[in-house]
Each structure stands twice: as C-alpha cells, then as structure tokens.
Amino acid sequence: MKPTSVHDLTAWNRLVANLEGGHLLQSWEWGQLKSKYGWQAERLVWRDSTGRPRAAAQVLRRDLSLPGLGDRFAVMYCPRGPVLDWSDQDLRQLVLADLAALAVERGAISLKIDPGLPLGYGIPSEKESEEDPLGQTVVEDLLATDWCESTEQIQFRNTLTLDLQLTEDDLLAGMKQKTRYNIRLAGRRGVQVRRGEQNDFDLLYRMYAETSVRDKFVIRNPEYYQDAWGAFLSAGLAQPFVALVEGEPVAALIVYRFGEVATYMYGMSRPSHREKMPNHLLQWEAIIWAKEQGCTTYDFWGAPDQINPQDPMWGVYRFKIGFGARFVRTIGAWDFPVRTVPYWLYTIAKPRLMSILRLKGRAQTRRHLD
C-alpha cells in the first residue's frame, strides 16, 4: 500500500471527511490558505487492494533561511494529521514510515505531526477522569522509533468538545447552572444574535484587533483573515455570528464545519455591555447552527495544557466547560528530525524569532486601530 497524490478538491475533502479523525486543518481549503503564506501543500492517500482509502495526510512544506543553517532549508508539517484508524498498528506504522521517508526525500530538516489523538478525558486528578489506552500505545510506539515529542505545539494541545447528538433540551440540562442562566439572561437583557456575512469582514477584524490588544495576543494582518474567514465562508465551511445590543455590535465569533465536526476558532468582543452576557448567547446560537448542519461534535478549540487557576487560559477554560463540554487531553505534536543538528538549531532559534515577530505584530495591530 503506497501513498498516491490527490489533486482534486472535492475528492480530497470527501475522503478526508469520511476517514476517522478527519479534521478541518486537513481540508483542501486549509492547505490552499497556507499556500498563500509561504507553504506548499502535498496531499497523499493510502488505499487498500480494493481501492478503499485507509489513510490520508495533507503535508505542508516551507522553505526558510536562518543564519547558521545554510542558505535554504525546509520544514514540513502535517496539521491535525495524518488521518487514519490509529488502532490499526500495521497501518499507523506504515503511514508514519512513509511520512518520514517523504521528509527525507524532500530534503526537510524535520517533519511535525499533531493528529489530535486523545490520551484521556477529564482532569487526571478527578474521579470522572478517563484514560485512553490507544493514545498511550501510540506515544510508546513513537518513542520507540526516531520520533520525539515536539517543543513547539503549533495547535492547542488540549481541547473541549460537546456531543451534539443530544437534543437542545438535553444540551441545556448538561450545562452548568450559571451558563444556562447567562444564556437566558442575555435574551432578557436585549442581546440579539444574527448570522454574519461577507460584508461583515471589516467589523469582525476590527473587533478581533481590539480583543487582541486588550488581551495581549498577536494577530495577523487583515489580508490573512480575508482568506481565513472569507474563503471558508464562501465555501460554506464557516459561519460568523454577531451579537448586538440595541443595534450595536458588541461581540462575535466564527465557527467552522468539516465532516461531522464544528470548530469554534475565533472569538472577539468589546468591553461594552459585557454584563449582558453576549458571549454565552453567541455560543449557544453557534451550537444550534452546528446541529442544523448535521455536526455531531462541537469543538471549542483550545484548553490549558494543565488545569491550573494560574494558567492564562483558565478563564477561557471555565467559560467553555460551563457548556457541558468534555476536557480532552491529546498526545500533542511530535517531530521526526531528519537532519539532527539543523533541527535542534532551528528549535532554539525559532522562539527568539517569533518573539520579535510578535512585537512587530502588536505594533502593526495598534496602528490599524488608530
């Protein structure tokens, strides 16, 4: 079973969505987005003797240059992939070996994967916590070969998910009492939620920029989000929601869908009218929309690495867990170093470079708001 390339958007999305663990970041549109910003996408499928797809991997490759690493070098990344039935030991070993060979063939210094495979559910110290033996087995397999746990977790390592196969009444009943109260409070206090459109882009970006400055995180320039939001909205894979109080936009979010999973990836808000709880009603409307789209899982996209009140994401975690979501711990990102010395030099140099870029990004966002 040798991997072959796929060059058709519809065929690729269909096979990825139908494989176990198919993810938005493995969609054709995501690879297309990244190709506008320095990456090249290669899409591979593994088929059995009957022609049935058994595994898939969208692998991104980027050429870079850093002092001390030569004029040019490449890194490769398979976001939220590869996609396969990880319980099939022979299949996973074959796919991982083929991906490692691809990295060598393409002259990369390393290949990163982060399939989002669960290690367990719930907080380990709590009674309801549950371990996933498959995740631990895969970690042991990776450690026994030439893979190493990555020091760079590009995506959130952990997340929270909600089972959308429940009825709306059951979803409400499964929430924390305060969250359910706040959803109803928002309605009583005049918060209205409408579904956004393409012409809301400027509004969404400005609110997102305001949020980034207030909460001290870095965002990209408007052109990036025109692609990251607009292109997916045009493809029917994303939906913005805007909360208003007396006609004034006060908060918004953007939820994506791929296969049977809806993913909340972007949220933004203004300081005004926060006491009216617009964000609670926004999430509830997005959850209802996801059910309408036939999704069975709502991914809140992001949770702390460690459940600790001192963690910067503690407040975000408390907000999301209030909706009855389940905390999911994953195996995280893993690297296959092809050229050991350049790989380690790169892992040392990149955080310093990213710090410089973040400072520039914050300054650029402030200028946009002025």
Buried (B, 14 or more C-beta within 10 A) or exposed (E): BEBEEBEEBEBBBBBBBEBEBBBBBBBBBBBBBBEEEEBBBBBBBBBEEEEEBBBBBBBBBBEBEBEEBEEEBBBBBBBBBBBBEBEBEEBBEBBBEBBBEBBEEBBBBBBBBBBBBBBBBBBBEEEEEEBBEBBEBBBEBBEEEEBBEBEBBEBBBBBBBBBBEBEEEEBBEBBEEEBBEBBBBBBEBEBBBBEBEEEBBEBBBBBBBBBBBEEEEBBBEBEBBBBBBBBBBEBEBBBBBBBBBEEEBBBBBBBBBBBBBBBBBBBBBBEEBEEBBBBBBBBBBBBBBBBEBEBBBBBBBBBBEEBEEEBEBBEBBEBBBBBBBBBBBBBBBBBBBBBEEBBBBBBEBBEEEEEEEEEEBBEBBEEBEE
